[in-house]
Amino acid sequence: MILEEQVKLAIDGDEKAFEYLMDISKEGLYRIAFAYTKNEHDALDILQETVYKAYISINKLKEPKYFKTWLTKILINNAINFINKEKKIVSLVDNLSSRSNYYQENRIEEKLDVLNYIDRLENKYKNVILLKYFQDLTITEISEVLDCPVGTVKTHLNKGLSSLRIFMGKEII
């Protein structure tokens, strides 16, 4: 209940309440951003953009209990936009980024890193797994963030985990 009270205060313009909410949310948000970008600097940029967008639009949040879901949705949209923008830049230059080259040339290291396996998944599976295991959202909360039915979230989670098991060749979760 204290969280909802802080959200209500932030919606009403209390900057200290907003700062408190960002302080308790930043680690989980950073983990998701890093999972998307695999780069500390880019993840911090995405996190900063998320905080800015949340700050300027918090008064539009109608239900304080959905704050975490709302904030996570902003972060995911920012991460996807960032990745898409980066792809466009790469295609314009017609050159692969050094990160991509690293992962393509070092398949052995890739097999050791779970994030790399998650990154190989289709976006619909990747998003559900990141929200479930990196942000600790419930199936219902994930459903709200991604605007899809609970059954679809469960299916994507199961298929994503199955794909991860196949990629890794063993049980991981």
VOPAGU-2260 file (C-alpha; in pm, 1 decimal, decimal comma):
REM VOPAGU-2260
SITE   aa  ch    i         X         Y         Z
SITE  MET   A    0       0,0       0,0       0,0
SITE  ILE   A    1     286,6     240,7      68,3
SITE  LEU   A    2     396,6     203,5    -294,0
SITE  GLU   A    3      51,5     299,3    -420,4
SITE  GLU   A    4      50,8     602,0    -191,5
SITE  GLN   A    5     387,9     711,6    -330,7
SITE  VAL   A    6     254,8     665,8    -684,1
SITE  LYS   A    7     -49,9     879,9    -603,7
SITE  LEU   A    8     178,2    1150,0    -465,8
SITE  ALA   A    9     397,3    1132,8    -776,6
SITE  ILE   A   10      90,8    1159,8   -1001,2
SITE  ASP   A   11      -6,6    1472,8    -808,5
SITE  GLY   A   12     337,1    1624,9    -880,1
SITE  ASP   A   13     543,3    1524,3    -574,0
SITE  GLU   A   14     898,9    1504,0    -706,0
SITE  LYS   A   15    1032,3    1331,6    -393,4
SITE  ALA   A   16     775,5    1053,8    -435,4
SITE  PHE   A   17     872,3    1013,7    -801,8
SITE  GLU   A   18    1239,2    1003,5    -705,5
SITE  TYR   A   19    1164,0     734,6    -446,3
SITE  LEU   A   20     974,1     527,6    -703,6
SITE  MET   A   21    1261,1     550,1    -952,0
SITE  ASP   A   22    1510,5     461,4    -682,1
SITE  ILE   A   23    1330,8     137,9    -593,7
SITE  SER   A   24    1270,4      48,6    -960,0
SITE  LYS   A   25    1603,2     131,5   -1121,4
SITE  GLU   A   26    1785,8    -198,4   -1066,4
SITE  GLY   A   27    1515,0    -414,8   -1219,4
SITE  LEU   A   28    1472,9    -175,4   -1509,2
SITE  TYR   A   29    1846,8    -168,2   -1570,6
SITE  ARG   A   30    1858,6    -549,3   -1581,6
SITE  ILE   A   31    1591,8    -555,9   -1850,6
SITE  ALA   A   32    1759,8    -280,6   -2051,8
SITE  PHE   A   33    2094,1    -460,4   -2027,2
SITE  ALA   A   34    1933,8    -786,6   -2136,0
SITE  TYR   A   35    1816,7    -611,6   -2452,0
SITE  THR   A   36    2138,4    -423,5   -2532,8
SITE  LYS   A   37    2417,2    -627,9   -2370,5
SITE  ASN   A   38    2593,8    -297,2   -2319,5
SITE  GLU   A   39    2613,3     -95,9   -1999,1
SITE  HIS   A   40    2620,5     243,0   -2169,9
SITE  ASP   A   41    2322,3     168,5   -2395,1
SITE  ALA   A   42    2126,5      19,4   -2104,4
SITE  LEU   A   43    2185,7     334,1   -1900,1
SITE  ASP   A   44    2073,5     550,0   -2194,0
SITE  ILE   A   45    1752,5     348,4   -2221,8
SITE  LEU   A   46    1699,0     373,2   -1846,0
SITE  GLN   A   47    1750,9     749,5   -1854,9
SITE  GLU   A   48    1503,9     788,6   -2141,7
SITE  THR   A   49    1254,5     573,8   -1950,2
SITE  VAL   A   50    1281,0     789,0   -1637,5
SITE  TYR   A   51    1235,0    1103,0   -1846,2
SITE  LYS   A   52     928,8     968,1   -2027,1
SITE  ALA   A   53     780,2     841,6   -1701,2
SITE  TYR   A   54     837,1    1179,2   -1535,2
SITE  ILE   A   55     666,3    1379,9   -1807,6
SITE  SER   A   56     370,6    1144,0   -1835,6
SITE  ILE   A   57     311,7    1010,4   -1483,6
SITE  ASN   A   58       3,4    1228,0   -1452,4
SITE  LYS   A   59    -152,6    1012,3   -1726,2
SITE  LEU   A   60    -126,3     697,1   -1513,0
SITE  LYS   A   61    -482,7     616,7   -1409,0
SITE  GLU   A   62    -431,7     323,2   -1171,5
SITE  PRO   A   63    -144,8     355,7    -920,5
SITE  LYS   A   64    -140,3     -22,1    -866,5
SITE  TYR   A   65     -19,9     -62,6   -1228,2
SITE  PHE   A   66     280,8     166,2   -1185,8
SITE  LYS   A   67     539,6    -111,0   -1217,0
SITE  THR   A   68     367,2    -251,7   -1523,2
SITE  TRP   A   69     334,8      93,8   -1680,7
SITE  LEU   A   70     700,6     177,5   -1615,2
SITE  THR   A   71     819,6    -156,8   -1751,3
SITE  LYS   A   72     614,7    -106,5   -2065,9
SITE  ILE   A   73     781,9     230,3   -2122,0
SITE  LEU   A   74    1124,1      68,9   -2076,9
SITE  ILE   A   75    1052,1    -214,9   -2318,9
SITE  ASN   A   76     924,2      25,9   -2582,7
SITE  ASN   A   77    1237,1     239,3   -2539,1
SITE  ALA   A   78    1462,4     -67,3   -2566,6
SITE  ILE   A   79    1288,4    -190,8   -2880,3
SITE  ASN   A   80    1301,7     156,4   -3036,2
SITE  PHE   A   81    1670,6     181,5   -2950,9
SITE  ILE   A   82    1747,9    -156,4   -3104,8
SITE  ASN   A   83    1548,0     -77,0   -3418,7
SITE  LYS   A   84    1724,0     257,5   -3452,6
SITE  GLU   A   85    2060,0      89,1   -3408,4
SITE  LYS   A   86    1971,1    -165,6   -3679,3
SITE  LYS   A   87    1886,8     115,9   -3919,9
SITE  ILE   A   88    2218,6     285,3   -3851,7
SITE  VAL   A   89    2404,6     -40,9   -3902,9
SITE  SER   A   90    2225,0    -110,9   -4230,7
SITE  LEU   A   91    2295,0     240,2   -4357,2
SITE  VAL   A   92    2663,7     195,6   -4292,7
SITE  ASP   A   93    2639,8    -161,2   -4423,7
SITE  ASN   A   94    2863,2    -281,5   -4147,8
SITE  LEU   A   95    2805,6    -510,8   -3852,6
SITE  SER   A   96    2852,8    -368,9   -3506,5
SITE  SER   A   97    3149,0    -488,2   -3308,3
SITE  ARG   A   98    2911,1    -656,4   -3062,4
SITE  SER   A   99    2754,1    -861,5   -3340,1
SITE  ASN   A  100    3094,7    -961,5   -3472,8
SITE  TYR   A  101    3202,1   -1062,6   -3126,0
SITE  TYR   A  102    2903,1   -1289,7   -3078,7
SITE  GLN   A  103    2929,1   -1441,8   -3425,5
SITE  GLU   A  104    3300,3   -1516,5   -3395,5
SITE  ASN   A  105    3289,2   -1651,9   -3041,9
SITE  ARG   A  106    3022,0   -1920,5   -3043,4
SITE  ILE   A  107    3186,5   -2102,0   -2752,4
SITE  GLU   A  108    3146,5   -1804,5   -2517,2
SITE  GLU   A  109    2792,8   -1755,3   -2645,3
SITE  LYS   A  110    2693,5   -2102,4   -2525,6
SITE  LEU   A  111    2801,5   -2012,2   -2172,3
SITE  ASP   A  112    2591,8   -1699,2   -2142,7
SITE  VAL   A  113    2217,2   -1737,4   -2084,6
SITE  LEU   A  114    2152,8   -1383,3   -2204,1
SITE  ASN   A  115    2284,6   -1474,5   -2543,6
SITE  TYR   A  116    2041,1   -1762,7   -2564,3
SITE  ILE   A  117    1755,6   -1539,4   -2461,7
SITE  ASP   A  118    1862,4   -1291,4   -2726,3
SITE  ARG   A  119    1825,1   -1561,7   -2993,8
SITE  LEU   A  120    1458,4   -1610,1   -2913,2
SITE  GLU   A  121    1179,7   -1450,8   -3110,2
SITE  ASN   A  122    1084,8   -1118,1   -2953,3
SITE  LYS   A  123     750,8   -1247,0   -2826,9
SITE  TYR   A  124     927,9   -1519,8   -2624,6
SITE  LYS   A  125    1219,8   -1298,1   -2525,0
SITE  ASN   A  126     991,6   -1027,6   -2384,6
SITE  VAL   A  127     795,0   -1271,3   -2169,6
SITE  ILE   A  128    1107,4   -1441,0   -2030,4
SITE  LEU   A  129    1278,3   -1110,0   -1952,8
SITE  LEU   A  130     971,7    -976,0   -1774,1
SITE  LYS   A  131     915,4   -1298,5   -1581,2
SITE  TYR   A  132    1272,1   -1373,1   -1471,3
SITE  PHE   A  133    1446,6   -1035,9   -1477,7
SITE  GLN   A  134    1164,0    -811,6   -1359,7
SITE  ASP   A  135     977,6   -1073,2   -1149,2
SITE  LEU   A  136     640,9    -982,1   -1297,0
SITE  THR   A  137     347,3   -1216,9   -1264,3
SITE  ILE   A  138     180,2   -1369,0   -1569,1
SITE  THR   A  139    -108,1   -1122,8   -1527,3
SITE  GLU   A  140     127,6    -823,7   -1508,4
SITE  ILE   A  141     314,3    -945,3   -1816,9
SITE  SER   A  142     -18,7    -975,2   -1994,9
SITE  GLU   A  143     -93,2    -610,7   -1914,6
SITE  VAL   A  144     251,6    -486,7   -2017,5
SITE  LEU   A  145     241,3    -666,9   -2350,5
SITE  ASP   A  146    -130,5    -611,1   -2414,0
SITE  CYS   A  147    -204,7    -975,8   -2480,0
SITE  PRO   A  148    -417,1   -1245,2   -2311,8
SITE  VAL   A  149    -287,8   -1438,3   -2011,0
SITE  GLY   A  150    -308,1   -1763,3   -2208,1
SITE  THR   A  151     -83,5   -1619,4   -2477,2
SITE  VAL   A  152     171,4   -1512,8   -2215,8
SITE  LYS   A  153     172,7   -1865,5   -2069,8
SITE  THR   A  154     216,7   -2016,1   -2415,7
SITE  HIS   A  155     500,5   -1778,3   -2503,0
SITE  LEU   A  156     669,3   -1849,6   -2170,9
SITE  ASN   A  157     650,4   -2226,1   -2220,8
SITE  LYS   A  158     765,3   -2212,6   -2582,7
SITE  GLY   A  159    1044,0   -1970,1   -2495,7
SITE  LEU   A  160    1170,9   -2191,9   -2214,5
SITE  SER   A  161    1149,9   -2496,8   -2440,4
SITE  SER   A  162    1355,7   -2316,0   -2702,4
SITE  LEU   A  163    1611,3   -2218,2   -2439,5
SITE  ARG   A  164    1639,1   -2578,1   -2329,1
SITE  ILE   A  165    1697,1   -2683,9   -2688,5
SITE  PHE   A  166    1955,7   -2409,3   -2742,4
SITE  MET   A  167    2140,3   -2507,8   -2429,1
SITE  GLY   A  168    2088,9   -2880,3   -2463,8
SITE  LYS   A  169    1975,2   -2923,5   -2103,7
SITE  GLU   A  170    1729,6   -2804,6   -1841,9
SITE  ILE   A  171    1804,8   -2451,4   -1725,6
SITE  ILE   A  172    1500,6   -2351,8   -1527,9
